[in-house]
Amino acid sequence: MIVVQPVDFTTLTAACSELRTHWLPSRLEQVYQRDRYTIAIALRTLKTRGWLEVSWHPQAAHIGIGHPPPRTPDTFTFSQQLIHQLGGLALVGIEAIAPWERVIDLQFARRPGEEALYHLYVEVMGKYSNAILTEANNLIITAAHQVSQQQSSVRPIQTGQPYETPPKLTGPVPSLHESPTRWQERISLVPGAIKKQLLKSYSGLSAALVESMLLAANIAPDTNTDSLTPEDWQRLWQNWQLWLQTLEKGNFQPAWTPDGYTVMGWGGVTPAKDVQTLINEYYTGKLNQQLFTQLRHQLTQKLNNILGKLRNKAQTFSDRLQQSDQADDYRQKADLLMAHLHEWQAGMKTINLQDFETGEPVAIALQPDKNAVQNAQNLYKQHQKLKRARIAVEPLLQDVQTEIDYLEQVEAAISQIDNYQTAEDLQALEEIRDELIGQKYLEELDYRRRSNETTSINFRNYSTPNGFQVLIGRNNSQNDQLTFRVAGDYDLWFHAQEIPGSHVLLRLEPGAVPDNTDLQFVANLAAYYSRARQSDQVPVVYTEPKHVYKPKGAKPGIAIYKQERIIWGKPQLVELGV
């Protein structure tokens, strides 16, 4: 389970403060829905253009400036309804609907200074998050997630109904005007762990905020309120006041923490450029990681199922071929019987005859109701039947084996992309998924395909000891791209010998000659990015790209080569960083 830090009131306030500074007023030009939970709104100011991302994801709801959307077609109706109503209007307001509420009112008018014609309410409330468009009188036009009367009698959200704000906060809210004595009394009224007591005593706090506040005050979150010294209370009060002043003045300090992020600077390890960059990078990364984990599991399961069936089919064909190996035995027995017809006697069930070459006795089973010639003819028929079976089965086995080889190559590529680190990892997996859809192993309806753009060129990139560049394909599409489009006349092409794995390219300028350490380094990489990663030594072939061919009609990633040389790769040296 991927743990995601939710957007709390403080983070939302920081994000909206920046948005007001840089994006009011702005013109709405386009709306694109990325997925079930996220829309991107193209905004243009006099100075710049950007994409405001609004997400109602149950674990990662947020609002902020994000990346431009992909070029895949948008098939969602929510975004179409938004652009129909809001296209060309000005974003004139970004307001909280009430103090301490995590609901933002994006206000749209014909031009700055005029009354809002529409409101887009962005509710950042965990699993209840939503985005709701209303007209000026707050009648709901459309919602990202409609809630029926049966689902919620407290607060249904349906087209044509008035928009009702979420239930008001019941607990006390923090205030700069509260005295330190009253504040301390409220928190310590019932003794308990300071983190829990803070969260129980006030609305508007989150676990992440309280933990960072306590960390800044040098107090362990599970410290009992009875154990806090006057100095502890003083430090905590100072941080409490600093937090409230920051909310009022808007002087936030976005930074990365070891486990997530902060907009208060507390526990920050690396400062972030701004709140928008922080939110975009954090939630894009977390959602990509979630998508990556799900997609990798789905692809692995699907391949396991397909390969299991294909291997069973291959085994069946192999068994039939093994049976057909007995064809010559039947012919030999028939020949023996025809040569010794005089030894046959009526009613015989078995006859023992000497082999033509070895002289060893050969037992031949007979049908007692048939004579010797008829028995011999039956044996000849068995011989012919098994010969025909071999002719029919051999190409079938070859086809199945070719399919197994291809899917094992895909399987090897997935195994090399074992965890999410960058967006390129997810992209490489999506390319594998699209390839399997193209090869009819997956139903396109089950997935949303990427656009038919050219294959990405985010190859794995290394440098040899002497500084030569090494490029490695992450999947079959990239392997083909690397081998048949990127490779130059002077480069060298590497691949684990007869083992599924990545295509590896050593880039060389005219006249450049790699030495043995370079060749060994690249061979180690080719071995590491193959199915034989766990082996001590792996045979790796290398040749010039002009000697690498794609057989006619071959599936992605399949190549044949000639004039190759062999070098033994040591994958464990890559693990050790040698």
C-alpha positions in Angstrom: 0.0 0.0 0.0 1.4 3.4 -1.0 1.1 5.9 1.8 0.1 9.4 0.5 0.3 12.6 2.6 -3.1 14.3 2.2 -3.5 18.0 1.4 -4.5 19.6 4.7 -6.0 23.1 5.3 -2.5 24.6 5.6 -1.2 23.2 2.3 -4.5 24.2 0.5 -4.2 27.7 1.9 -0.5 27.9 0.7 -1.4 26.6 -2.8 -4.4 29.0 -3.2 -2.3 32.0 -1.9 0.2 31.4 -4.7 -2.5 30.8 -7.3 -4.1 34.1 -6.4 -0.8 35.9 -6.8 0.1 34.5 -10.2 -3.1 33.4 -11.9 -5.7 36.0 -11.1 -7.2 37.1 -13.4 -6.6 34.6 -16.2 -8.6 33.3 -19.2 -9.8 29.7 -19.4 -8.8 28.3 -22.8 -9.2 24.5 -22.5 -10.2 21.7 -20.1 -8.7 18.2 -20.4 -9.6 15.3 -18.1 -6.5 13.1 -17.5 -8.3 10.2 -15.8 -11.3 9.5 -13.5 -10.1 11.9 -10.9 -8.2 14.7 -12.5 -8.9 17.6 -14.8 -6.3 20.1 -16.2 -7.6 23.6 -17.0 -5.5 25.7 -19.4 -5.2 29.2 -18.1 -3.6 32.2 -19.8 -2.6 35.5 -18.2 -1.0 38.5 -19.8 2.4 37.0 -19.0 2.1 33.2 -19.3 0.1 30.1 -19.9 -0.2 27.1 -17.6 -2.4 24.1 -16.6 -4.3 24.2 -13.3 -4.7 20.6 -12.1 -7.7 19.8 -10.0 -7.8 16.3 -8.5 -10.6 14.7 -6.4 -8.6 11.4 -6.0 -9.6 9.8 -2.7 -6.0 9.5 -1.5 -4.4 12.4 -3.4 -6.9 15.2 -3.9 -5.2 18.5 -4.6 -5.2 21.7 -6.7 -2.2 23.4 -8.3 -0.3 24.2 -11.5 0.8 20.9 -13.1 2.3 19.5 -16.3 0.5 19.8 -19.7 -1.8 16.9 -20.4 -0.8 14.1 -22.8 -2.1 14.1 -26.4 -4.4 11.1 -26.0 -8.1 11.9 -26.8 -10.2 13.1 -23.8 -13.3 10.8 -23.7 -14.8 12.1 -20.4 -18.1 14.0 -20.3 -17.3 16.1 -17.2 -14.5 18.0 -19.0 -16.7 18.5 -22.0 -19.4 20.0 -19.9 -16.8 22.3 -18.1 -15.4 23.6 -21.4 -18.9 24.1 -22.8 -19.9 26.4 -19.8 -16.5 28.0 -19.0 -14.7 28.3 -22.3 -13.4 31.8 -22.8 -14.4 33.1 -19.4 -12.1 34.7 -16.9 -11.0 33.1 -13.6 -11.6 36.0 -11.3 -11.6 34.5 -7.8 -10.1 31.7 -5.8 -11.7 31.8 -2.4 -12.3 29.4 0.6 -16.0 29.0 1.1 -15.6 29.4 4.9 -12.8 29.7 7.4 -10.9 26.5 8.0 -12.9 24.6 5.3 -11.0 22.6 2.6 -13.4 23.7 -0.1 -12.2 26.3 -2.7 -14.6 28.3 -4.9 -13.1 29.0 -8.3 -15.1 31.9 -9.7 -15.6 32.6 -13.4 -16.9 35.8 -15.0 -17.0 37.3 -18.5 -14.2 39.7 -17.5 -12.4 40.8 -14.3 -14.5 43.0 -12.0 -17.8 41.5 -13.1 -20.1 39.2 -11.0 -19.3 35.5 -11.3 -21.4 33.6 -13.7 -20.2 30.1 -12.6 -18.6 28.6 -9.6 -16.4 25.5 -9.6 -16.2 24.2 -6.1 -13.2 22.0 -5.4 -13.7 19.9 -2.3 -10.4 18.5 -1.0 -11.8 16.2 1.7 -10.1 12.8 1.4 -12.5 10.1 0.1 -15.3 12.6 -0.1 -13.4 14.9 -2.5 -15.2 16.3 -5.5 -15.4 19.0 -8.1 -18.8 20.6 -8.6 -19.8 23.2 -11.2 -22.8 25.5 -10.4 -24.3 28.6 -12.1 -24.5 32.0 -10.4 -27.4 31.0 -8.1 -25.6 27.8 -7.0 -27.7 25.3 -8.9 -25.5 22.3 -9.8 -24.8 22.0 -13.5 -22.5 19.0 -13.3 -20.3 17.2 -10.8 -17.2 15.0 -11.1 -18.9 12.5 -8.7 -22.7 12.7 -8.3 -24.1 11.5 -4.9 -27.6 10.2 -4.9 -30.1 10.5 -2.0 -29.6 6.7 -1.4 -25.9 7.2 -1.1 -26.2 10.2 1.3 -29.3 11.6 2.8 -27.2 14.3 4.5 -25.7 15.8 1.4 -26.8 14.5 -2.0 -25.0 16.1 -5.0 -27.1 15.9 -8.2 -27.5 18.0 -11.3 -30.3 20.6 -11.0 -30.2 20.6 -7.2 -28.9 23.5 -5.1 -25.3 23.2 -4.0 -25.0 22.7 -0.2 -21.8 23.3 1.6 -20.3 20.4 3.6 -21.5 20.1 7.2 -19.9 22.8 9.4 -16.9 22.0 11.6 -18.0 21.1 15.1 -14.8 21.4 17.1 -13.0 24.6 18.2 -10.8 26.2 15.5 -7.4 27.7 16.1 -7.2 31.4 16.7 -4.4 34.0 17.1 -6.5 35.7 19.7 -6.6 32.7 22.1 -4.4 33.0 25.2 -1.6 30.5 25.8 -3.2 29.5 29.1 -6.6 28.8 27.5 -4.8 26.9 24.7 -2.8 24.7 27.1 -5.9 24.0 29.2 -7.9 22.9 26.2 -5.1 20.5 25.0 -4.2 19.1 28.5 -7.8 18.8 29.9 -7.7 15.0 29.4 -4.2 13.6 29.7 -2.9 11.7 26.7 -0.3 11.7 23.9 0.3 15.3 22.8 -0.2 14.5 19.1 -3.6 12.9 19.7 -4.7 15.7 22.1 -3.8 18.4 19.6 -5.8 16.7 16.8 -8.8 16.0 19.2 -8.8 19.6 20.6 -8.9 21.6 17.3 -10.3 21.4 13.8 -8.1 22.3 10.8 -5.1 20.3 11.9 -3.6 17.2 10.1 -1.4 14.5 11.4 1.5 15.6 9.2 1.3 19.2 10.3 1.1 18.3 14.0 4.1 15.9 13.7 6.2 18.5 12.0 5.2 21.2 14.6 6.1 18.8 17.4 9.4 17.9 15.6 10.2 21.7 15.4 9.5 22.0 19.1 11.7 19.0 19.9 8.8 17.0 21.4 8.1 13.4 20.6 4.5 12.9 19.3 3.7 10.2 21.8 4.8 12.3 24.9 2.0 12.5 27.5 0.7 16.0 28.1 1.3 15.5 31.8 5.0 14.9 31.1 5.5 18.2 29.2 7.6 20.8 31.0 6.8 24.5 30.9 9.7 24.9 28.5 8.1 22.3 26.2 4.7 24.1 26.3 6.5 27.4 25.5 8.3 26.0 22.5 5.1 24.4 21.2 3.1 27.6 21.7 5.7 29.6 19.7 5.4 27.1 16.8 1.6 27.2 17.1 1.7 31.0 16.8 4.2 30.9 13.9 1.8 28.5 12.1 -1.2 30.8 12.6 0.8 33.9 11.6 2.0 32.1 8.4 -1.6 31.2 7.5 -2.6 34.9 7.9 0.4 36.5 6.1 1.0 33.8 3.5 4.8 33.6 4.0 5.0 29.8 3.5 8.3 27.8 3.2 7.7 24.8 0.9 10.3 22.0 1.4 10.8 18.3 1.0 10.9 16.2 4.2 12.3 12.6 4.5 8.7 11.2 4.3 6.9 13.8 2.3 6.7 17.6 2.3 5.9 20.6 4.4 4.8 24.2 3.5 6.0 25.4 6.9 9.7 24.6 6.5 9.6 22.4 9.6 11.7 19.3 9.2 12.5 20.3 5.6 15.5 18.7 4.1 15.5 20.3 0.6 13.7 23.6 -0.2 11.2 23.5 -3.0 11.0 26.2 -5.7 7.4 27.0 -4.8 4.2 25.4 -3.4 2.9 24.6 -6.9 6.1 22.7 -7.9 6.1 20.9 -4.5 2.4 19.7 -4.8 2.7 18.8 -8.5 5.9 16.8 -8.1 4.7 15.0 -4.9 1.2 14.0 -6.1 2.3 13.2 -9.7 5.0 11.0 -8.3 2.7 9.2 -5.8 -0.1 8.7 -8.3 2.4 7.5 -10.9 3.8 5.1 -8.4 0.3 3.7 -7.7 -0.4 3.4 -11.4 3.0 1.7 -11.9 2.4 -0.9 -9.2 -1.1 -1.7 -10.5 0.0 -1.9 -14.1 3.1 -4.0 -13.4 1.0 -6.5 -11.4 -1.7 -6.7 -14.1 0.9 -7.2 -16.9 2.8 -9.8 -14.9 -0.4 -11.7 -14.0 -1.5 -11.7 -17.6 1.8 -12.8 -19.0 2.0 -15.6 -16.4 -1.4 -16.9 -17.5 -0.6 -16.7 -21.2 2.8 -18.3 -20.9 1.4 -21.1 -18.7 -1.1 -22.0 -21.4 1.5 -21.8 -24.2 4.0 -23.9 -22.3 1.3 -26.6 -21.8 0.5 -26.5 -25.5 4.2 -26.8 -26.3 4.5 -29.8 -24.0 1.6 -31.5 -25.7 3.2 -31.0 -29.1 6.5 -32.2 -27.8 4.8 -35.4 -26.4 3.2 -36.0 -29.8 6.6 -35.6 -31.5 8.1 -38.0 -29.1 5.5 -40.5 -30.0 6.2 -40.0 -33.7 9.8 -40.9 -33.0 8.5 -44.4 -32.8 7.5 -44.3 -36.5 10.6 -46.1 -37.7 10.1 -48.8 -35.1 6.7 -49.6 -36.7 8.3 -49.7 -40.2 11.2 -51.9 -39.1 8.7 -54.4 -37.5 6.6 -54.4 -40.6 9.7 -55.2 -42.7 10.7 -58.0 -40.4 7.3 -59.5 -40.5 7.1 -59.4 -44.3 10.5 -61.0 -44.5 9.4 -63.9 -42.2 5.9 -64.6 -43.4 6.6 -68.3 -43.2 7.1 -68.2 -39.5 3.7 -66.8 -38.8 1.0 -69.2 -37.5 -2.7 -68.6 -37.2 -3.9 -67.2 -33.9 -0.5 -65.9 -32.8 -0.6 -62.8 -30.5 3.2 -62.2 -30.5 6.1 -63.2 -32.8 9.8 -63.0 -32.0 12.0 -62.3 -34.9 15.7 -61.4 -35.2 16.7 -57.8 -36.0 18.3 -57.4 -39.5 21.4 -55.6 -38.2 22.0 -56.7 -34.6 20.5 -60.2 -34.6 18.8 -59.3 -31.3 15.2 -60.8 -30.9 12.4 -58.3 -31.6 9.0 -59.0 -30.1 6.1 -57.9 -32.4 2.5 -57.7 -31.1 0.0 -59.2 -33.6 -3.7 -59.2 -34.0 -4.7 -62.9 -33.8 -7.7 -62.5 -36.2 -5.5 -61.1 -39.0 -2.9 -62.9 -41.1 0.8 -61.9 -41.3 0.4 -59.6 -44.3 -2.6 -57.8 -42.8 -0.6 -57.3 -39.5 2.4 -55.9 -41.5 0.0 -53.6 -43.4 -1.3 -52.3 -40.0 2.3 -51.6 -38.9 3.0 -49.7 -42.1 -0.2 -47.6 -41.6 1.0 -46.8 -38.0 4.3 -45.7 -39.5 2.7 -43.4 -42.0 0.3 -41.9 -39.4 3.1 -41.0 -37.1 5.1 -39.5 -39.9 2.2 -37.3 -40.9 1.8 -36.3 -37.3 5.4 -35.1 -37.2 5.0 -33.1 -40.4 1.8 -31.4 -38.9 3.0 -30.9 -35.4 6.6 -29.6 -36.0 5.5 -26.2 -37.5 2.8 -25.9 -34.7 5.5 -26.4 -32.1 7.8 -23.9 -33.8 5.0 -21.3 -33.8 4.2 -21.8 -30.1 7.9 -21.7 -29.2 8.3 -18.4 -31.2 5.4 -17.0 -29.3 6.9 -18.2 -26.0 10.3 -16.6 -26.9 8.6 -13.3 -27.6 6.6 -13.2 -24.4 9.6 -14.2 -22.4 11.4 -11.2 -23.9 8.4 -9.0 -22.7 8.5 -10.7 -19.3 12.2 -10.0 -19.0 11.6 -6.3 -19.8 9.0 -6.1 -17.1 11.2 -7.8 -14.6 13.9 -5.2 -15.2 11.5 -2.3 -14.5 11.0 -3.6 -10.9 10.2 -0.4 -9.0 9.0 3.2 -9.7 11.7 5.8 -9.5 10.9 8.3 -12.3 8.0 9.0 -14.8 10.1 7.2 -17.4 9.5 3.9 -15.5 5.8 4.2 -15.8 6.1 5.3 -19.5 8.2 2.2 -20.3 5.5 0.0 -18.7 2.8 1.8 -20.6 4.7 1.2 -23.9 4.8 -2.6 -23.0 1.0 -2.5 -22.3 0.4 -0.8 -25.7 2.6 -3.3 -27.4 0.6 -6.2 -25.9 -2.6 -4.5 -27.0 -1.2 -4.1 -30.5 -0.2 -7.8 -30.5 -3.8 -8.8 -29.4 -2.7 -10.2 -26.0 -4.7 -7.5 -24.1 -8.1 -6.0 -24.7 -7.9 -2.3 -25.5 -11.2 -1.7 -23.7 -9.5 -2.6 -20.4 -6.9 0.1 -20.7 -6.6 3.7 -21.9 -3.9 3.7 -24.5 -1.3 6.4 -25.0 -1.3 8.4 -28.2 0.3 6.9 -31.3 3.3 9.1 -30.8 6.8 7.7 -31.6 8.3 5.5 -29.0 10.0 7.3 -26.2 13.7 7.5 -26.3 14.3 7.6 -22.6 16.8 4.7 -22.8 18.8 3.7 -19.8 22.1 5.6 -20.0 25.6 4.7 -18.8 29.2 5.7 -19.4 32.0 3.2 -19.8 35.3 3.6 -17.9 36.7 5.6 -20.9 33.6 7.8 -21.2 31.8 6.1 -24.1 28.0 6.3 -23.9 25.9 3.2 -23.5 22.2 3.1 -24.3 19.9 0.3 -23.1 16.3 -0.3 -24.2 13.7 -0.6 -21.5 11.2 -2.6 -23.6 10.7 -4.2 -27.0 9.6 -0.9 -28.6 12.7 0.9 -27.3 14.9 -2.1 -28.3 13.7 -1.8 -31.9 14.1 1.9 -31.9 17.7 1.6 -30.5 18.8 -1.1 -32.8 17.2 -0.1 -36.1 17.0 3.7 -35.8 19.4 5.1 -33.3 22.4 2.8 -34.0 25.1 4.2 -36.2 27.7 2.6 -38.4 30.5 2.8 -35.9 28.5 1.6 -32.8 28.6 -1.9 -31.3 25.4 -3.9 -30.5 25.3 -6.2 -27.5 22.8 -8.8 -26.3 22.8 -11.8 -23.9 23.3 -14.9 -26.1 20.0 -16.7 -26.7 18.6 -15.2 -23.5 15.7 -12.7 -23.3 17.0 -9.3 -22.5 17.6 -5.7 -23.5 19.3 -4.5 -26.6 22.5 -2.6 -25.6 24.3 -0.1 -27.8 27.9 1.2 -27.3 28.0 4.6 -29.0 31.3 5.2 -30.9 32.5 8.1 -32.9 34.5 7.4 -36.2 38.0 6.2 -35.3 37.1 5.5 -31.7 38.3 2.1 -30.4 37.0 0.8 -27.1 39.4 -1.2 -25.0 38.7 -4.5 -23.2 37.6 -2.7 -20.0 34.9 -0.8 -22.1 33.7 -4.0 -23.8 33.6 -5.9 -20.5 31.7 -3.0 -18.9 29.0 -3.1 -21.6 28.9 -7.0 -21.6 28.2 -6.8 -17.8 25.3 -4.4 -18.5 23.9 -6.6 -21.2 24.1 -9.6 -18.8 22.5 -7.5 -16.0 19.6 -6.3 -18.1 18.7 -9.9 -19.2 16.8 -12.8 -17.8 20.1 -14.2 -16.5 20.7 -11.4 -14.0 21.2 -13.9 -11.1 23.9 -15.9 -12.9 27.6 -15.5 -12.2 28.6 -15.4 -15.9 26.4 -14.9 -18.9 27.5 -15.3 -22.6 27.0 -12.0 -24.4 27.3 -11.5 -28.1 28.4 -8.3 -29.8 28.5 -7.2 -33.4 28.2 -4.1 -35.6 24.6 -2.9 -36.0 24.7 -3.6 -39.8 24.9 -7.3 -39.0 21.6 -7.2 -36.9 18.4 -7.9 -38.8 14.7 -8.1 -38.0 13.1 -11.2 -39.6 10.2 -10.5 -41.9 7.0 -10.4 -39.8 8.8 -10.8 -36.5 7.3 -9.4 -33.3 8.7 -6.3 -31.6 12.1 -6.7 -30.0 13.0 -9.9 -32.0 16.3 -9.7 -33.9 18.8 -12.0 -35.5 22.5 -11.3 -35.9 25.7 -12.6 -37.6 29.5 -12.1 -37.4 29.1 -11.9 -33.7 31.9 -12.3 -31.1 31.3 -13.6 -27.5 32.3 -12.1 -24.3 31.3 -13.3 -20.8 29.3 -10.7 -18.9 29.3 -10.6 -15.1 26.0 -9.1 -13.9 26.9 -9.0 -10.2 29.5 -6.4 -11.0 26.8 -4.0 -12.1 25.0 -4.6 -8.7 28.2 -3.7 -7.0 28.7 -0.6 -9.1 32.0 -1.9 -10.5 
